[in-house]
Structure formats: C-alpha cells, structure tokens
Amino acid sequence: MRQQPALNKRQIREFRNVVYAHYNRHGRDLPWRKSTDPYRILVSEMMLQQTQVPRVIEKYDLFLRTFPDIVSLARAPLREILAVWQGLGYNRRALALKRIAETLTAEYNGKIPSDAEALTALPGIGVATAHAICAFAFDQPTILIETNIRTVFIHHFFTERDSVKDSEIRPLVAQTVDTSNPRIWYCALMDYGAALKKEHPNPSSRSAHHSRQTQFEGSNRQIRGKILRSLVDRRRIARDRLPHEIECAPTLVTKNLEQLEREGLIVAEGRYVYIP
C-alpha cells in the first residue's frame, strides 16, 4: 500500500479554502444541523445510515415530536417506534435506537456519552456513527470518514487510483481537520462530497470499501418491510395469513419471520406473530 505524503501548511490551507468556499455558497440547510442536542444528533445519525438525506428529512421532525427525548423513546413500545419509522427502511436501526435509549436510561442516567469508545459499545453504533456524534454533538475534532467525506479525499488526493483504502485516507483527514470548528468543517466536507458525486463519476466507487446496494425489488429486505408494515397497525396476525396478505411465497415468509424473531423485531406465540 502506497502512503500518501504528509501535506504541508499551504496544501492544507488551499484544501480547506476549496471546501469552505463551496460550503459558503452551497451549504445545505438540514434540520439536524440546527441543534447540538446529542439526542437529536443521535437520531439523525442513526436515520442517515444507508438512507438518502431527503427521506430522512421527511421523518426526522415527526420522530422527534413523537419521541422528544431518551426517556420517551426507551419507554415506547417497539410497534409505535416502527410505525413512525415506516418509509426509512432497515428497521433494525429503529430497534437499535430503542435499545440505545434503554441502555442510556439504565446505565448513563439518560445522558449520551461524548466518548467514541463508549458510543461504539451501544447497539447499532459503529465507528463512523460514533465519531459523527462526537463531532456534531460535542464539536470534537474526531477522525470522521463516511461516504461523502471519502469522496472528497479520493477526488482530491487519489486522482489516478482505484481501491483506495480508508487507512490511506485517515491520515489526510487527521491532517486537514479544522480543530477550531470541527462541527462546521465536517458539514462542509459532507456537502462538498455530495456535490462532487453529482458532478463527476462517483469518486467513492474507487474506494476499496465501495459496494453496490443490492436490488430491493423481490429481496428479503422488501419482504421484511411488508411483514412489518402488516404488523404495525394491528395487535397480532396469524402466520398462515401473511403469505396471502403480502403476496409472497410461504417459504419466504417463514424464513423472514424466523429472522425477524431472532433479531427481536417480532414475537411469535403459537400460530400468531406480533411486534412487541
């Protein structure tokens, strides 16, 4: 693996100027950027995992109105949380949010820790999400790499390379982070990366970590979503009714019900299933 040479002060200054110039002209007005409340940042970062910004905007305010704090989220039945979550997909994130809230209520007096290591110990929070929370909620100059940030660094510093690893990008992120205002810096990087994806063949596809999203139509993700939608608005449903209701083969319904039960998204009792 080739190591990228360390940047000098002039290179860092010029790079920051490019990023900030774009942000000053085209920075996005996103609802979660209007708050530094750690809970609101947590919710936005969990929603933004593998989900486009416009879809998150549609649900973000409703979710916070329904569950305004950690205690209300911890106490809410999963069925109510999933009812609000519908449309965002990847419903395990909603379950993870509930479990995070329960853990924080029981072990952290309802407070979100500002330490990345403590955050990654919580359900559904990986390194990138933990570092994003530290940056956006606590203004810490963490080393944050996600798809848009990855795009910026590949576009600027790896113009002739494919299969660029995050381990090559990380030192550049560390060198260029604006330690005086990391929260705004990472907002600027993300917005610049989102714009670059529209203007150029997606630079992040040259990342060693890039993978194409699998087709949704006919996938297990689609079947899981249909099952959960059927269960959200009712107390329970008989297993043998589901294949007809969601128009899916019984074997596929059974397979997905078993998986949903293992993950804790549904409960099976006799011939009935329901969301707890």
N, C-alpha and C positions, 0 to 999 in steps of 0.2 A: 504494500500500500504506500503510495507516494504521499509525503507530508507536505501540506501547503506551507510555504514560507510565512514567518510572522509578518504581520502588517506593521508599517511604520506609522508615525503620527499623522503624516499627510494623507496616507491612504485611508486611515480610519476617519479622518475629518471629511474627506471627499465622499466617502461612502455614506456617512451619516447625513451629509448635506443632500445627497440624492434622495435618500429615504424620507427625510423630513420635508423636503420640497414637495414630494408627491403627497405626503400626508396633509400638509398645509393647504394644498389645492383640492385634494380629493378624499380627505379622510371621511370615513363612514360614521354616520350618526346612529349608533346602535344602543338600544335601551340599557343593556348591562354596563355600558361604559359611563353611565350617568351616576353610578353608585360605586362606593368602595366597600359596601357591606359584604363581609365574607360569605354570608349565606346566599345572597343574590349572585355573587361571583361563582360560588359552588354550583348553584342551579344552572347558570348559563354554561359553565364549562362541561357539565355532565350532558346537557342537551346538545352541545355542539360536537360531541364525539360522533364522527361519521355521519353528520347531518348538516345540510346546507343552511346558511345563515337565514334566508327568507323563511324557511319552515320553522326555525327556532323562534324568530320574531313573532310568528303567529300564535305561539303557545306560551311564550315567556311571561307576559304580564298576567294572563289567565292563571297560570300555575302559581304565581306569587300572590295573587289575590285570594286564591283558594287555600294555599298553604303559606301564610306570610312569614313563618319562622320555623326553626328547627323543631320546636316542641309540637306544633300543629302537624308537621309532616310526620314526626315519629308516631303520633297518636292516630293518624288517619288510617283507615282500612286500605289495604293494597288496591282493592277494587275501585275505590274513589280516586286514588292516585292514577291508576291506569286509565280511568275514564277521562281525566284531563290530559293525559299523555297521548291519547289516541291521535295518530297522524304523524308522530315523530319517529315511529319505528324503533327497533332494537329495545324492546320493552324491558330487557334485563337492566337497563340503566335506571328505569323508574324504580324497580325493586332495589337496586343498589342504593339509590338516593334514600329510600325509606330505611334501609339497614344502616346507612351512614348516620341518618338522623337519630336512630335508636341508639347507636353506639355513642354518638356525641352527647346525647342526653344522659346516658348511663355513666359514661366514663370521663367526660370533659365538661360537665356542668352546662351543656348546651352550647359550648364555645367551639369554634373551628380552629384547630391548631395552625400556627404560622410556620411550622417546621415541615419541610418537604418529606422527610423520612416518616414522620408521624402521619402525614396525609396519605402516603402510599400504603400504609397499613390498613387504611379504611377500605371497605368494599367498593370495587369498581373504579378506584382511582389509581391510574398508572403514573409513571414518572412525568410525562408531558402535562397531564392534568394537574398534578401536584405542583409542578413548577409554574404553571399558568396561574393557579390560585395564589401562590406566593408573590408573583409579580403583580397581578391585577388587584388583589385584595390588600396586600401588605407592602406593595411597592419595593419588593426585594429584587436586587439585580441577579436573579437566578439565570441559569443557562437553559433557555426555553427553545425547543425545536418541535415544530409541528409542520403541517403540510405547506402552509403559505410561507413560513419562515424558511423552510427548506428550499422552497422555490427561489427565494431571493438570493440565497447564498450560492446555489448551483448556477443561477443565471449570471451572477457577477464574478464568481471566483473559479468556476469549473466549466468554462465555456466549451471546451473540447473533450469533456469527459462523460462517460457513462458509468453506471454502477457506483455512484458516489455514496460513500458510507457516512452515517451520522457522526461516526468517530472522527471523520475528516472535517466535518462542518463545525463540530462542537468548539474547537479552539478558536475558530473565527467568530463564532457567536460570543464567546467569552471576551475576546479582544475588542469587539466593537460595541458591546452593550453600553448604553448611556447610563452610567451608575447614578447620575444626578436625577434621572427621571425614567426609571426602567418601565414603569406602567405605560407611559405615553410612547416610549421607544418601541415596545413590543406591539402596541396598537398600530404604530406607523409601519413596522415591518410586515405585519399581517395584511394591512390594507394594500401595501405595495406589492406583496406577493400575489394577492387576489387579482390585482390589475395585470400583473405580468402573465398570469395564466390565460387571460383573455387576449393579450397582445401577441403572444408567442406560443409556439407548440409547447405544451405544458412542460416546463423545465423539471418539475418534480418527477416526471416519468423517467428521468435519468438518474433517479435515486436508486441505490441498491435495495431500498426498503419499499419501493413502489409496488403495488399490486392492484390489479383491476378489480373493481367490485363485481361480484357475481350477479348474474341476471336475476332479477326479482320475480318476474312472472313465472309461476309454477314452482317456485323454490320453497324450501321449508320455511324460510322467513315469511313468505306470503301466507302459507298455511297457518303458521303460528299466529300471525296477526289476525287472520279470520277467526280462529278459535277464540282468541282473547276478546275480540270485538263482540262475539256472540255471548260471552260470559259477563261482560262488563255491566250490562243493563238488567241482569236477572240474578236471582239468588243462586240457582244451580241449573244444570241441564243434564239430561240422560246422555251417556256416551253414545248410544246407538242412534241418537237423533242428529248428532253433529255431522256425520258424512253427508246426509241429505241437506242439512241446513247450510253448510258452506260449500256444497257441491264438490266433494273431494272423496277419493278412494278411501274406504275404511282402514286399509292397512297404513296409509299415510297419516290418517287422523290418529290412529293408535300410537304410531311411532312418535308423533309430535306431542301427544298428550303425556306420554311417558317422560319425554324430555322436559316438558314444562313442569311436570310434577317434581322431577329431580332438582330443577332449578329453584323451586319454591314459588313459582308463579301461579300454580293452581294446586288444589287439594282434590284427591279422588277418594270418594267414600261409596263403596258398593258400586252401583251402576251409574252414580252421579259424579259430576265434577263441578267445581266452583272456584272462584277467586277468593282467597281469604280476606 
